[in-house]
Amino acid sequence: MENKNNGFELTNKNVDEWTATQFWEADPMQNGQSLCSICLYVDWELKEVEVETVMNTNSTPERIWHGLASRYNLPEDTDFTRFAEFYNEEIRPILQKASEGFESEWDGSNLKGHFTKEAQEILWNLESEKLSDAPTHEFTYSFDVLGSFEGKQHLAEYLENDGIDFLKADLENEETLSGIIESIESGDVVVLNMGRNDYKTELEWIQEELIEEAEEDSE
């Protein structure tokens, strides 16, 4: 479908460079142990759309409160390498159609947005059905290294398949540490919000535990 100059383009930067799990972030408001919500933010007055991550703060932005904008949840397994095409073909025309039933007016204190009944029905279908059809991926997520594996021994076996002897690995060596991190991140599990120092600290703890267990087994 050809889109005329009716707005509602994705305003995010570098859309063509998105990864499948582009918007996965651990929610600091939940102690980093759950995902932030992934939402489609639609500003009806400005005719702008953005994919964003949203922390669980139980607060409502002013423009949404006044009906000038809306926020729609996207499935957490949305594949964002394919989302832009899906959005342009399936979602954008719906937003353009719904916007025909939108108007804003000054109520004496604030600018308020309103939809016709027909537009409300269009948007109900968008939220309850259409967005759930977004393309998906098969990655899973973890909030720490060990959560990506079935125990410490599984991690050691996984790294061994990549030629890394984890029990003997020098984690102070930057090249060795980089190799282990790259091996972990090349799998189907995405470890969220883990910096290099976070990796190093957890890997050192796991390595110490495995060494102690190996020594106990040899006695």
Secondary structure, DSSP 8 states (H G I E B T S, - for coil): ----S---EE--S-GGG--TTTT--B-GGGTTSSB-EEEEEEETTTTEEEEEEE-------HHHHTTSEEEEE--TTB-TTSHHHHIIIIIHHHHHHHHTTEEEEE-SSSEEEEE-HHHHHHHHHHHHTGGGGS-B---EEESSSGGGTTSHHHHHHHHHTTT--GGG--TTSHHHHHHHHHHHHTSSEEETT--HHHHHHHHHHHHHHHHHHHHHHH-
